[in-house]
Amino acid sequence: MKRIATVAAAAAAAFTLFTSQASAIDWEHDVAIATTTSSPGPWQVEGNIFVSGLFASNGDWFKVNDLEADGESVFIMWELRNDSGVLVRGGKIWMTKGKGEGRYQNKNFTEGYNLKWRACAGEYGSTWYDAFTCTQYAYTEV
């Protein structure tokens, strides 16, 4: 009986270890600096009066544009999930050049995975942002 309890405890510990490691990711933080892209599109677009974001699955390019002179930077927040819905990558792409500017950032995503993203305004270098400035979430398969 004691042996069964030991085996069950070991199995539970291994399950906890593997599931916690699988769900832990290192969040990526980029600053978009490219002024051109090699992607011909088509572009998926989300926008509002503060910010616009674009994504082209042909080449995995993002573009983020600052539309408001409010002293805040703009960014794209994204998550990549596998076929089982497990989060495998995620991050933010910042654009810090100011109103009227936009920049591109290239990523390399695993084909067939699902991407969720939106654009927001916030304070560069911090985790603060005003959700009121964010676009709707966009979803696409890459």
N, CA, C and O atoms as a GROMACS GRO file, in nm:
protein
  568
    1MET      N    1   0.083  -0.120   0.000
    1MET     CA    2   0.000   0.000   0.000
    1MET      C    3   0.087   0.125   0.000
    1MET      O    4   0.058   0.223  -0.070
    2LYS      N    5   0.194   0.120   0.081
    2LYS     CA    6   0.284   0.235   0.089
    2LYS      C    7   0.352   0.260  -0.046
    2LYS      O    8   0.375   0.374  -0.085
    3ARG      N    9   0.382   0.150  -0.117
    3ARG     CA   10   0.448   0.162  -0.247
    3ARG      C   11   0.355   0.229  -0.350
    3ARG      O   12   0.400   0.311  -0.429
    4ILE      N   13   0.227   0.195  -0.349
    4ILE     CA   14   0.130   0.256  -0.440
    4ILE      C   15   0.119   0.406  -0.413
    4ILE      O   16   0.112   0.486  -0.506
    5ALA      N   17   0.117   0.443  -0.286
    5ALA     CA   18   0.110   0.585  -0.250
    5ALA      C   19   0.233   0.659  -0.297
    5ALA      O   20   0.223   0.773  -0.342
    6THR      N   21   0.351   0.596  -0.286
    6THR     CA   22   0.475   0.659  -0.330
    6THR      C   23   0.475   0.679  -0.482
    6THR      O   24   0.512   0.784  -0.532
    7VAL      N   25   0.432   0.575  -0.553
    7VAL     CA   26   0.425   0.584  -0.700
    7VAL      C   27   0.324   0.692  -0.742
    7VAL      O   28   0.352   0.770  -0.833
    8ALA      N   29   0.210   0.698  -0.678
    8ALA     CA   30   0.109   0.798  -0.710
    8ALA      C   31   0.161   0.938  -0.682
    8ALA      O   32   0.137   1.030  -0.760
    9ALA      N   33   0.230   0.956  -0.571
    9ALA     CA   34   0.286   1.088  -0.538
    9ALA      C   35   0.392   1.129  -0.639
    9ALA      O   36   0.397   1.245  -0.679
   10ALA      N   37   0.476   1.034  -0.682
   10ALA     CA   38   0.579   1.064  -0.781
   10ALA      C   39   0.516   1.102  -0.915
   10ALA      O   40   0.562   1.194  -0.982
   11ALA      N   41   0.412   1.030  -0.953
   11ALA     CA   42   0.343   1.061  -1.079
   11ALA      C   43   0.279   1.199  -1.073
   11ALA      O   44   0.287   1.274  -1.170
   12ALA      N   45   0.217   1.233  -0.962
   12ALA     CA   46   0.156   1.366  -0.948
   12ALA      C   47   0.262   1.475  -0.952
   12ALA      O   48   0.239   1.579  -1.014
   13ALA      N   49   0.375   1.453  -0.889
   13ALA     CA   50   0.484   1.552  -0.891
   13ALA      C   51   0.539   1.570  -1.032
   13ALA      O   52   0.565   1.682  -1.075
   14ALA      N   53   0.557   1.459  -1.104
   14ALA     CA   54   0.607   1.468  -1.242
   14ALA      C   55   0.507   1.541  -1.330
   14ALA      O   56   0.546   1.624  -1.412
   15PHE      N   57   0.377   1.514  -1.314
   15PHE     CA   58   0.275   1.582  -1.392
   15PHE      C   59   0.278   1.732  -1.365
   15PHE      O   60   0.271   1.812  -1.459
   16THR      N   61   0.289   1.771  -1.240
   16THR     CA   62   0.296   1.913  -1.203
   16THR      C   63   0.419   1.978  -1.264
   16THR      O   64   0.411   2.089  -1.316
   17LEU      N   65   0.533   1.910  -1.256
   17LEU     CA   66   0.657   1.965  -1.310
   17LEU      C   67   0.646   1.987  -1.460
   17LEU      O   68   0.681   2.094  -1.509
   18PHE      N   69   0.598   1.886  -1.533
   18PHE     CA   70   0.592   1.898  -1.679
   18PHE      C   71   0.486   1.998  -1.725
   18PHE      O   72   0.511   2.072  -1.821
   19THR      N   73   0.371   2.003  -1.660
   19THR     CA   74   0.269   2.098  -1.704
   19THR      C   75   0.308   2.240  -1.670
   19THR      O   76   0.276   2.332  -1.746
   20SER      N   77   0.378   2.263  -1.558
   20SER     CA   78   0.418   2.400  -1.526
   20SER      C   79   0.529   2.447  -1.618
   20SER      O   80   0.533   2.565  -1.653
   21GLN      N   81   0.619   2.358  -1.658
   21GLN     CA   82   0.725   2.398  -1.750
   21GLN      C   83   0.668   2.424  -1.889
   21GLN      O   84   0.714   2.516  -1.958
   22ALA      N   85   0.571   2.346  -1.930
   22ALA     CA   86   0.515   2.363  -2.064
   22ALA      C   87   0.440   2.495  -2.077
   22ALA      O   88   0.434   2.552  -2.186
   23SER      N   89   0.383   2.544  -1.968
   23SER     CA   90   0.304   2.667  -1.977
   23SER      C   91   0.386   2.792  -1.951
   23SER      O   92   0.337   2.903  -1.972
   24ALA      N   93   0.509   2.777  -1.907
   24ALA     CA   94   0.594   2.892  -1.879
   24ALA      C   95   0.667   2.932  -2.008
   24ALA      O   96   0.734   2.850  -2.070
   25ILE      N   97   0.654   3.058  -2.045
   25ILE     CA   98   0.725   3.107  -2.164
   25ILE      C   99   0.804   3.231  -2.125
   25ILE      O  100   0.775   3.295  -2.025
   26ASP      N  101   0.903   3.263  -2.205
   26ASP     CA  102   0.975   3.389  -2.191
   26ASP      C  103   0.909   3.489  -2.286
   26ASP      O  104   0.910   3.470  -2.407
   27TRP      N  105   0.852   3.596  -2.229
   27TRP     CA  106   0.784   3.696  -2.311
   27TRP      C  107   0.888   3.775  -2.391
   27TRP      O  108   0.990   3.817  -2.337
   28GLU      N  109   0.860   3.794  -2.518
   28GLU     CA  110   0.951   3.865  -2.609
   28GLU      C  111   0.917   4.013  -2.609
   28GLU      O  112   0.800   4.051  -2.612
   29HIS      N  113   1.020   4.096  -2.606
   29HIS     CA  114   1.002   4.242  -2.610
   29HIS      C  115   1.089   4.298  -2.721
   29HIS      O  116   1.212   4.287  -2.718
   30ASP      N  117   1.024   4.357  -2.820
   30ASP     CA  118   1.094   4.414  -2.936
   30ASP      C  119   1.060   4.562  -2.948
   30ASP      O  120   0.956   4.608  -2.902
   31VAL      N  121   1.150   4.635  -3.012
   31VAL     CA  122   1.122   4.773  -3.052
   31VAL      C  123   1.127   4.774  -3.204
   31VAL      O  124   1.231   4.747  -3.265
   32ALA      N  125   1.014   4.806  -3.265
   32ALA     CA  126   1.004   4.807  -3.410
   32ALA      C  127   1.081   4.927  -3.465
   32ALA      O  128   1.055   5.041  -3.426
   33ILE      N  129   1.175   4.901  -3.555
   33ILE     CA  130   1.255   5.010  -3.611
   33ILE      C  131   1.254   5.012  -3.764
   33ILE      O  132   1.293   5.111  -3.824
   34ALA      N  133   1.210   4.902  -3.827
   34ALA     CA  134   1.212   4.895  -3.973
   34ALA      C  135   1.108   4.988  -4.033
   34ALA      O  136   0.994   4.994  -3.986
   35THR      N  137   1.148   5.060  -4.136
   35THR     CA  138   1.055   5.152  -4.204
   35THR      C  139   0.999   5.091  -4.333
   35THR      O  140   0.912   5.151  -4.397
   36THR      N  141   1.047   4.973  -4.371
   36THR     CA  142   0.994   4.903  -4.487
   36THR      C  143   0.978   4.755  -4.452
   36THR      O  144   1.029   4.708  -4.351
   37THR      N  145   0.907   4.684  -4.539
   37THR     CA  146   0.885   4.541  -4.520
   37THR      C  147   0.898   4.469  -4.652
   37THR      O  148   0.880   4.528  -4.759
   38SER      N  149   0.929   4.341  -4.645
   38SER     CA  150   0.936   4.260  -4.766
   38SER      C  151   0.805   4.188  -4.794
   38SER      O  152   0.792   4.120  -4.896
   39SER      N  153   0.706   4.202  -4.704
   39SER     CA  154   0.580   4.131  -4.723
   39SER      C  155   0.487   4.206  -4.817
   39SER      O  156   0.463   4.325  -4.800
   40PRO      N  157   0.434   4.135  -4.918
   40PRO     CA  158   0.337   4.198  -5.007
   40PRO      C  159   0.196   4.200  -4.949
   40PRO      O  160   0.104   4.255  -5.010
   41GLY      N  161   0.177   4.141  -4.831
   41GLY     CA  162   0.044   4.134  -4.771
   41GLY      C  163  -0.023   4.004  -4.810
   41GLY      O  164   0.046   3.911  -4.851
   42PRO      N  165  -0.153   3.993  -4.798
   42PRO     CA  166  -0.248   4.093  -4.751
   42PRO      C  167  -0.231   4.122  -4.601
   42PRO      O  168  -0.179   4.039  -4.526
   43TRP      N  169  -0.275   4.239  -4.560
   43TRP     CA  170  -0.260   4.286  -4.424
   43TRP      C  171  -0.392   4.278  -4.348
   43TRP      O  172  -0.496   4.320  -4.399
   44GLN      N  173  -0.388   4.223  -4.228
   44GLN     CA  174  -0.501   4.225  -4.136
   44GLN      C  175  -0.485   4.352  -4.054
   44GLN      O  176  -0.378   4.376  -3.999
   45VAL      N  177  -0.590   4.436  -4.045
   45VAL     CA  178  -0.578   4.568  -3.984
   45VAL      C  179  -0.676   4.583  -3.868
   45VAL      O  180  -0.793   4.546  -3.879
   46GLU      N  181  -0.628   4.638  -3.758
   46GLU     CA  182  -0.712   4.679  -3.644
   46GLU      C  183  -0.669   4.820  -3.607
   46GLU      O  184  -0.550   4.849  -3.604
   47GLY      N  185  -0.766   4.908  -3.578
   47GLY     CA  186  -0.728   5.044  -3.544
   47GLY      C  187  -0.837   5.118  -3.469
   47GLY      O  188  -0.952   5.074  -3.464
   48ASN      N  189  -0.798   5.232  -3.411
   48ASN     CA  190  -0.890   5.323  -3.344
   48ASN      C  191  -0.827   5.463  -3.352
   48ASN      O  192  -0.739   5.484  -3.436
   49ILE      N  193  -0.869   5.558  -3.270
   49ILE     CA  194  -0.816   5.695  -3.282
   49ILE      C  195  -0.676   5.708  -3.222
   49ILE      O  196  -0.609   5.809  -3.245
   50PHE      N  197  -0.631   5.610  -3.145
   50PHE     CA  198  -0.500   5.617  -3.079
   50PHE      C  199  -0.390   5.544  -3.154
   50PHE      O  200  -0.276   5.591  -3.159
   51VAL      N  201  -0.424   5.429  -3.212
   51VAL     CA  202  -0.321   5.339  -3.264
   51VAL      C  203  -0.381   5.252  -3.374
   51VAL      O  204  -0.501   5.223  -3.375
   52SER      N  205  -0.296   5.212  -3.467
   52SER     CA  206  -0.339   5.109  -3.562
   52SER      C  207  -0.230   5.002  -3.567
   52SER      O  208  -0.111   5.030  -3.556
   53GLY      N  209  -0.276   4.880  -3.584
   53GLY     CA  210  -0.184   4.767  -3.596
   53GLY      C  211  -0.219   4.687  -3.718
   53GLY      O  212  -0.335   4.676  -3.757
   54LEU      N  213  -0.116   4.630  -3.780
   54LEU     CA  214  -0.135   4.550  -3.899
   54LEU      C  215  -0.053   4.423  -3.885
   54LEU      O  216   0.053   4.422  -3.822
   55PHE      N  217  -0.102   4.314  -3.945
   55PHE     CA  218  -0.027   4.189  -3.947
   55PHE      C  219  -0.042   4.124  -4.084
   55PHE      O  220  -0.153   4.117  -4.138
   56ALA      N  221   0.069   4.077  -4.139
   56ALA     CA  222   0.070   4.001  -4.264
   56ALA      C  223   0.126   3.863  -4.236
   56ALA      O  224   0.242   3.849  -4.198
   57SER      N  225   0.044   3.760  -4.253
   57SER     CA  226   0.091   3.624  -4.226
   57SER      C  227   0.192   3.579  -4.331
   57SER      O  228   0.268   3.484  -4.308
   58ASN      N  229   0.194   3.646  -4.446
   58ASN     CA  230   0.294   3.618  -4.549
   58ASN      C  231   0.426   3.684  -4.506
   58ASN      O  232   0.454   3.798  -4.542
   59GLY      N  233   0.506   3.609  -4.430
   59GLY     CA  234   0.632   3.662  -4.380
   59GLY      C  235   0.629   3.697  -4.233
   59GLY      O  236   0.733   3.729  -4.175
   60ASP      N  237   0.512   3.692  -4.169
   60ASP     CA  238   0.497   3.720  -4.026
   60ASP      C  239   0.545   3.860  -3.988
   60ASP      O  240   0.630   3.876  -3.900
   61TRP      N  241   0.491   3.960  -4.056
   61TRP     CA  242   0.527   4.099  -4.030
   61TRP      C  243   0.416   4.170  -3.954
   61TRP      O  244   0.298   4.153  -3.983
   62PHE      N  245   0.455   4.250  -3.856
   62PHE     CA  246   0.365   4.342  -3.786
   62PHE      C  247   0.402   4.485  -3.825
   62PHE      O  248   0.517   4.513  -3.858
   63LYS      N  249   0.304   4.574  -3.820
   63LYS     CA  250   0.330   4.718  -3.827
   63LYS      C  251   0.244   4.784  -3.721
   63LYS      O  252   0.127   4.749  -3.703
   64VAL      N  253   0.301   4.881  -3.650
   64VAL     CA  254   0.227   4.955  -3.549
   64VAL      C  255   0.245   5.103  -3.577
   64VAL      O  256   0.356   5.150  -3.601
   65ASN      N  257   0.133   5.179  -3.572
   65ASN     CA  258   0.131   5.322  -3.603
   65ASN      C  259   0.076   5.401  -3.485
   65ASN      O  260  -0.022   5.361  -3.423
   66ASP      N  261   0.142   5.512  -3.454
   66ASP     CA  262   0.096   5.602  -3.347
   66ASP      C  263   0.011   5.711  -3.411
   66ASP      O  264   0.057   5.783  -3.499
   67LEU      N  265  -0.114   5.722  -3.367
   67LEU     CA  266  -0.208   5.817  -3.428
   67LEU      C  267  -0.242   5.935  -3.338
   67LEU      O  268  -0.318   6.022  -3.379
   68GLU      N  269  -0.188   5.940  -3.216
   68GLU     CA  270  -0.228   6.043  -3.120
   68GLU      C  271  -0.106   6.103  -3.052
   68GLU      O  272  -0.017   6.031  -3.006
   69ALA      N  273  -0.103   6.238  -3.045
   69ALA     CA  274   0.006   6.308  -2.974
   69ALA      C  275  -0.031   6.316  -2.826
   69ALA      O  276  -0.083   6.417  -2.778
   70ASP      N  277  -0.003   6.207  -2.754
   70ASP     CA  278  -0.044   6.198  -2.614
   70ASP      C  279   0.072   6.167  -2.520
   70ASP      O  280   0.050   6.144  -2.401
   71GLY      N  281   0.194   6.166  -2.572
   71GLY     CA  282   0.310   6.137  -2.489
   71GLY      C  283   0.332   5.990  -2.460
   71GLY      O  284   0.425   5.954  -2.388
   72GLU      N  285   0.248   5.904  -2.515
   72GLU     CA  286   0.263   5.761  -2.494
   72GLU      C  287   0.318   5.694  -2.619
   72GLU      O  288   0.298   5.743  -2.730
   73SER      N  289   0.386   5.583  -2.599
   73SER     CA  290   0.429   5.499  -2.710
   73SER      C  291   0.315   5.405  -2.746
   73SER      O  292   0.216   5.397  -2.674
   74VAL      N  293   0.330   5.335  -2.857
   74VAL     CA  294   0.230   5.237  -2.898
   74VAL      C  295   0.298   5.100  -2.912
   74VAL      O  296   0.418   5.090  -2.933
   75PHE      N  297   0.216   4.997  -2.900
   75PHE     CA  298   0.273   4.863  -2.909
   75PHE      C  299   0.169   4.764  -2.957
   75PHE      O  300   0.048   4.790  -2.951
   76ILE      N  301   0.217   4.650  -3.004
   76ILE     CA  302   0.133   4.536  -3.036
   76ILE      C  303   0.162   4.429  -2.932
   76ILE      O  304   0.277   4.394  -2.907
   77MET      N  305   0.056   4.377  -2.873
   77MET     CA  306   0.063   4.269  -2.777
   77MET      C  307   0.015   4.143  -2.849
   77MET      O  308  -0.094   4.143  -2.906
   78TRP      N  309   0.094   4.037  -2.848
   78TRP     CA  310   0.058   3.918  -2.924
   78TRP      C  311   0.081   3.790  -2.845
   78TRP      O  312   0.164   3.784  -2.755
   79GLU      N  313   0.005   3.686  -2.882
   79GLU     CA  314   0.019   3.553  -2.824
   79GLU      C  315   0.008   3.450  -2.936
   79GLU      O  316  -0.076   3.464  -3.026
   80LEU      N  317   0.092   3.348  -2.930
   80LEU     CA  318   0.089   3.239  -3.028
   80LEU      C  319   0.057   3.110  -2.953
   80LEU      O  320   0.123   3.076  -2.855
   81ARG      N  321  -0.044   3.038  -3.002
   81ARG     CA  322  -0.087   2.913  -2.938
   81ARG      C  323  -0.082   2.799  -3.039
   81ARG      O  324  -0.108   2.818  -3.158
   82ASN      N  325  -0.048   2.681  -2.988
   82ASN     CA  326  -0.042   2.564  -3.075
   82ASN      C  327  -0.183   2.509  -3.100
   82ASN      O  328  -0.282   2.568  -3.057
   83ASP      N  329  -0.191   2.396  -3.171
   83ASP     CA  330  -0.321   2.337  -3.207
   83ASP      C  331  -0.403   2.296  -3.086
   83ASP      O  332  -0.526   2.287  -3.094
   84SER      N  333  -0.336   2.272  -2.973
   84SER     CA  334  -0.407   2.233  -2.850
   84SER      C  335  -0.449   2.354  -2.768
   84SER      O  336  -0.512   2.339  -2.663
   85GLY      N  337  -0.415   2.474  -2.815
   85GLY     CA  338  -0.450   2.596  -2.742
   85GLY      C  339  -0.349   2.636  -2.636
   85GLY      O  340  -0.375   2.728  -2.559
   86VAL      N  341  -0.235   2.568  -2.630
   86VAL     CA  342  -0.132   2.598  -2.531
   86VAL      C  343  -0.050   2.718  -2.578
   86VAL      O  344  -0.004   2.723  -2.693
   87LEU      N  345  -0.032   2.814  -2.489
   87LEU     CA  346   0.050   2.932  -2.519
   87LEU      C  347   0.195   2.890  -2.533
   87LEU      O  348   0.254   2.835  -2.440
   88VAL      N  349   0.254   2.915  -2.652
   88VAL     CA  350   0.393   2.876  -2.676
   88VAL      C  351   0.487   2.995  -2.691
   88VAL      O  352   0.607   2.983  -2.666
   89ARG      N  353   0.433   3.110  -2.730
   89ARG     CA  354   0.513   3.233  -2.742
   89ARG      C  355   0.421   3.352  -2.719
   89ARG      O  356   0.300   3.341  -2.735
   90GLY      N  357   0.479   3.464  -2.681
   90GLY     CA  358   0.403   3.586  -2.665
   90GLY      C  359   0.496   3.704  -2.646
   90GLY      O  360   0.613   3.686  -2.616
   91GLY      N  361   0.443   3.825  -2.664
   91GLY     CA  362   0.529   3.940  -2.644
   91GLY      C  363   0.463   4.071  -2.681
   91GLY      O  364   0.344   4.079  -2.709
   92LYS      N  365   0.548   4.175  -2.679
   92LYS     CA  366   0.507   4.309  -2.718
   92LYS      C  367   0.608   4.362  -2.819
   92LYS      O  368   0.728   4.335  -2.811
   93ILE      N  369   0.555   4.439  -2.914
   93ILE     CA  370   0.638   4.509  -3.012
   93ILE      C  371   0.609   4.657  -2.995
   93ILE      O  372   0.498   4.702  -3.024
   94TRP      N  373   0.706   4.733  -2.949
   94TRP     CA  374   0.690   4.876  -2.921
   94TRP      C  375   0.731   4.961  -3.041
   94TRP      O  376   0.819   4.924  -3.118
   95MET      N  377   0.665   5.076  -3.055
   95MET     CA  378   0.704   5.178  -3.152
   95MET      C  379   0.708   5.309  -3.074
   95MET      O  380   0.606   5.353  -3.021
   96THR      N  381   0.825   5.370  -3.067
   96THR     CA  382   0.847   5.484  -2.976
   96THR      C  383   0.875   5.616  -3.047
   96THR      O  384   0.920   5.711  -2.984
   97LYS      N  385   0.850   5.624  -3.177
   97LYS     CA  386   0.888   5.742  -3.256
   97LYS      C  387   0.790   5.859  -3.248
   97LYS      O  388   0.826   5.970  -3.286
   98GLY      N  389   0.667   5.836  -3.199
   98GLY     CA  390   0.573   5.946  -3.184
   98GLY      C  391   0.463   5.949  -3.288
   98GLY      O  392   0.459   5.867  -3.380
   99LYS      N  393   0.372   6.048  -3.271
   99LYS     CA  394   0.255   6.061  -3.357
   99LYS      C  395   0.293   6.073  -3.504
   99LYS      O  396   0.389   6.141  -3.542
  100GLY      N  397   0.215   6.004  -3.585
  100GLY     CA  398   0.236   6.009  -3.729
  100GLY      C  399   0.340   5.911  -3.779
  100GLY      O  400   0.365   5.902  -3.899
  101GLU      N  401   0.402   5.838  -3.688
  101GLU     CA  402   0.506   5.743  -3.726
  101GLU      C  403   0.453   5.600  -3.716
  101GLU      O  404   0.358   5.573  -3.642
  102GLY      N  405   0.515   5.512  -3.791
  102GLY     CA  406   0.484   5.370  -3.786
  102GLY      C  407   0.609   5.290  -3.819
  102GLY      O  408   0.694   5.336  -3.896
  103ARG      N  409   0.621   5.174  -3.761
  103ARG     CA  410   0.738   5.089  -3.785
  103ARG      C  411   0.695   4.943  -3.796
  103ARG      O  412   0.590   4.903  -3.746
  104TYR      N  413   0.780   4.865  -3.863
  104TYR     CA  414   0.757   4.723  -3.886
  104TYR      C  415   0.846   4.638  -3.797
  104TYR      O  416   0.954   4.680  -3.755
  105GLN      N  417   0.798   4.517  -3.768
  105GLN     CA  418   0.878   4.418  -3.696
  105GLN      C  419   0.846   4.281  -3.754
  105GLN      O  420   0.730   4.244  -3.770
  106ASN      N  421   0.950   4.207  -3.786
  106ASN     CA  422   0.935   4.073  -3.841
  106ASN      C  423   0.948   3.970  -3.730
  106ASN      O  424   1.036   3.981  -3.644
  107LYS      N  425   0.862   3.870  -3.732
  107LYS     CA  426   0.870   3.756  -3.640
  107LYS      C  427   0.878   3.630  -3.725
  107LYS      O  428   0.859   3.636  -3.847
  108ASN      N  429   0.904   3.518  -3.663
  108ASN     CA  430   0.909   3.391  -3.734
  108ASN      C  431   0.823   3.292  -3.655
  108ASN      O  432   0.869   3.232  -3.558
  109PHE      N  433   0.697   3.276  -3.697
  109PHE     CA  434   0.602   3.193  -3.625
  109PHE      C  435   0.592   3.054  -3.685
  109PHE      O  436   0.616   3.035  -3.805
  110THR      N  437   0.558   2.956  -3.603
  110THR     CA  438   0.536   2.820  -3.648
  110THR      C  439   0.407   2.814  -3.730
  110THR      O  440   0.301   2.854  -3.682
  111GLU      N  441   0.418   2.764  -3.851
  111GLU     CA  442   0.301   2.759  -3.940
  111GLU      C  443   0.193   2.668  -3.883
  111GLU      O  444   0.222   2.563  -3.824
  112GLY      N  445   0.068   2.709  -3.901
  112GLY     CA  446  -0.046   2.633  -3.853
  112GLY      C  447  -0.088   2.668  -3.711
  112GLY      O  448  -0.191   2.620  -3.664
  113TYR      N  449  -0.008   2.751  -3.642
  113TYR     CA  450  -0.044   2.792  -3.505
  113TYR      C  451  -0.139   2.912  -3.512
  113TYR      O  452  -0.157   2.973  -3.618
  114ASN      N  453  -0.199   2.945  -3.399
  114ASN     CA  454  -0.299   3.051  -3.393
  114ASN      C  455  -0.244   3.174  -3.322
  114ASN      O  456  -0.190   3.166  -3.212
  115LEU      N  457  -0.259   3.288  -3.388
  115LEU     CA  458  -0.208   3.415  -3.338
  115LEU      C  459  -0.324   3.503  -3.291
  115LEU      O  460  -0.425   3.516  -3.360
  116LYS      N  461  -0.308   3.562  -3.174
  116LYS     CA  462  -0.403   3.660  -3.118
  116LYS      C  463  -0.322   3.786  -3.091
  116LYS      O  464  -0.217   3.781  -3.028
  117TRP      N  465  -0.372   3.902  -3.140
  117TRP     CA  466  -0.296   4.025  -3.119
  117TRP      C  467  -0.388   4.146  -3.115
  117TRP      O  468  -0.502   4.141  -3.161
  118ARG      N  469  -0.337   4.254  -3.057
  118ARG     CA  470  -0.404   4.383  -3.060
  118ARG      C  471  -0.302   4.492  -3.038
  118ARG      O  472  -0.193   4.467  -2.987
  119ALA      N  473  -0.338   4.614  -3.077
  119ALA     CA  474  -0.250   4.730  -3.062
  119ALA      C  475  -0.304   4.819  -2.950
  119ALA      O  476  -0.425   4.833  -2.933
  120CYS      N  477  -0.211   4.881  -2.875
  120CYS     CA  478  -0.247   4.966  -2.761
  120CYS      C  479  -0.146   5.080  -2.749
  120CYS      O  480  -0.041   5.079  -2.813
  121ALA      N  481  -0.180   5.178  -2.666
  121ALA     CA  482  -0.086   5.284  -2.628
  121ALA      C  483  -0.049   5.262  -2.482
  121ALA      O  484  -0.130   5.215  -2.403
  122GLY      N  485   0.075   5.296  -2.449
  122GLY     CA  486   0.120   5.277  -2.311
  122GLY      C  487   0.252   5.344  -2.285
  122GLY      O  488   0.308   5.409  -2.372
  123GLU      N  489   0.299   5.328  -2.165
  123GLU     CA  490   0.426   5.389  -2.123
  123GLU      C  491   0.539   5.291  -2.151
  123GLU      O  492   0.548   5.186  -2.089
  124TYR      N  493   0.626   5.328  -2.246
  124TYR     CA  494   0.735   5.240  -2.286
  124TYR      C  495   0.824   5.206  -2.166
  124TYR      O  496   0.859   5.292  -2.086
  125GLY      N  497   0.859   5.079  -2.157
  125GLY     CA  498   0.946   5.035  -2.049
  125GLY      C  499   0.872   4.992  -1.924
  125GLY      O  500   0.934   4.947  -1.827
  126SER      N  501   0.740   5.004  -1.924
  126SER     CA  502   0.664   4.959  -1.807
  126SER      C  503   0.556   4.862  -1.854
  126SER      O  504   0.539   4.840  -1.974
  127THR      N  505   0.485   4.806  -1.760
  127THR     CA  506   0.375   4.716  -1.794
  127THR      C  507   0.244   4.792  -1.800
  127THR      O  508   0.140   4.733  -1.830
  128TRP      N  509   0.245   4.924  -1.771
  128TRP     CA  510   0.123   5.002  -1.770
  128TRP      C  511   0.075   5.033  -1.910
  128TRP      O  512   0.154   5.067  -1.998
  129TYR      N  513  -0.055   5.020  -1.930
  129TYR     CA  514  -0.121   5.069  -2.051
  129TYR      C  515  -0.267   5.090  -2.020
  129TYR      O  516  -0.322   5.028  -1.928
  130ASP      N  517  -0.330   5.177  -2.096
  130ASP     CA  518  -0.472   5.207  -2.078
  130ASP      C  519  -0.550   5.120  -2.176
  130ASP      O  520  -0.541   5.140  -2.297
  131ALA      N  521  -0.626   5.025  -2.125
  131ALA     CA  522  -0.701   4.933  -2.211
  131ALA      C  523  -0.799   5.007  -2.302
  131ALA      O  524  -0.838   4.955  -2.406
  132PHE      N  525  -0.839   5.128  -2.263
  132PHE     CA  526  -0.928   5.210  -2.346
  132PHE      C  527  -0.864   5.243  -2.480
  132PHE      O  528  -0.935   5.265  -2.579
  133THR      N  529  -0.730   5.248  -2.485
  133THR     CA  530  -0.661   5.282  -2.609
  133THR      C  531  -0.642   5.162  -2.701
  133THR      O  532  -0.598   5.179  -2.814
  134CYS      N  533  -0.675   5.043  -2.655
  134CYS     CA  534  -0.647   4.922  -2.732
  134CYS      C  535  -0.752   4.895  -2.840
  134CYS      O  536  -0.869   4.929  -2.826
  135THR      N  537  -0.706   4.834  -2.947
  135THR     CA  538  -0.795   4.788  -3.052
  135THR      C  539  -0.861   4.657  -3.006
  135THR      O  540  -0.827   4.602  -2.901
  136GLN      N  541  -0.954   4.611  -3.085
  136GLN     CA  542  -1.009   4.478  -3.061
  136GLN      C  543  -0.898   4.375  -3.085
  136GLN      O  544  -0.800   4.402  -3.153
  137TYR      N  545  -0.916   4.257  -3.026
  137TYR     CA  546  -0.823   4.148  -3.058
  137TYR      C  547  -0.850   4.100  -3.200
  137TYR      O  548  -0.964   4.094  -3.246
  138ALA      N  549  -0.743   4.066  -3.269
  138ALA     CA  550  -0.752   4.004  -3.401
  138ALA      C  551  -0.698   3.861  -3.388
  138ALA      O  552  -0.606   3.835  -3.310
  139TYR      N  553  -0.756   3.771  -3.464
  139TYR     CA  554  -0.718   3.631  -3.458
  139TYR      C  555  -0.688   3.584  -3.600
  139TYR      O  556  -0.760   3.617  -3.694
  140THR      N  557  -0.581   3.505  -3.614
  140THR     CA  558  -0.550   3.450  -3.744
  140THR      C  559  -0.464   3.325  -3.728
  140THR      O  560  -0.394   3.309  -3.628
  141GLU      N  561  -0.470   3.238  -3.826
  141GLU     CA  562  -0.380   3.124  -3.830
  141GLU      C  563  -0.258   3.164  -3.910
  141GLU      O  564  -0.271   3.222  -4.018
  142VAL      N  565  -0.140   3.132  -3.859
  142VAL     CA  566  -0.016   3.169  -3.930
  142VAL      C  567   0.039   3.050  -4.006
  142VAL      O  568   0.143   3.062  -4.072
   0.00000   0.00000   0.00000
